[in-house]
């Protein structure tokens, strides 16, 4: 089993009270930092392209502007 050590930086986050309570309920008092790190890492490591953000469009219904009805 390997243990991975990361450098840590101490910082201050200003959280709304309801957000803090949710984090505290989910992670407990001592592990809020770990949960916040996991959430932030997941958010920033998502690879999304602008092509994947739109729903699929069927091009059979498309016409040129020059087409007349």
Secondary structure, DSSP 8 states (H G I E B T S, - for coil): ----------------HHHHHHHHHHH-GGGHHHHHHHHHHHHHH----TTTSS----GGG---TT---
